[in-house]
Amino acid sequence: MKKVYIFSGLGADERVFKYLDLTGLEVTFVKWIKPQVNEILADYAKRLSAQIKDENPILIGLSFGGIVATEMSKIIPTEKLILLSSLKTRNEIPLLYRIAGKLNLHKIIPYSLLKSNTFFNRWLFGIIRKNDKDLFQKVLADTDIDFLRWAINVIVKWDNQLLHPQLYHIHGSKDKILPIRNAGNVIVIENGGHLMVLDKAKQVSEALHKII
């Protein structure tokens, strides 16, 4: 049975994967740990790697989790690296985000607004179904603002250019946070938003099983 480690999105946990079909896989959900002050992503990934107990596992990362999984794959031997609604290299970071990182504009964001269950946030993440709205609200409420602030700083300043030899990228055609036009070579989930793992779980599951 394949050993699979899954990294959730920014501030989220395994609840966002509740609809995925992961049968036939031995799955471990990696738990976020508190970042240290001014900790760089490579060091954070190294500390997080203590949770990887198997040799040559498959790593799956959603959004920010894909960035962390990419850094993890540089530290430990990894059979496959699968990204969901994420980024492969710095070149795929939207230009606006890169400019914000260069000018440190992201540091003046009112982070409490990012934790609000507003219509705009639901639209941005592609949340439509009632059940998903409820889950989205709970995940936002549980998101730690300090972790959010640290992670956004890491994302806009990420400088990766390396591609794992067994890298697979699954991306929604309607992703508003990380538009597919920046994603390069990907497996496309039609009409999938940033949280396509919820409302497009069947299509994402099928893509995952084909890869694995």
Secondary structure, DSSP 4 states (H G I P E B T S, - for coil): -EEEEEE-STT--GGGGTTS--TTEEEEEPPP-PPPTT--HHHHHHHHGGG--SSS-EEEEETHHHHHHHHHTTTS--SEEEEES--SSGGGS-HHHHHHHHHTGGGGS-HHHHTS--HHHHHHHT--SHHHHHHHHHHHHH--HHHHHHHHHHHHT-------TTEEEEEETT-SSS-GGGS-S-EEETT--TTHHHHTHHHHHHHHHHH-
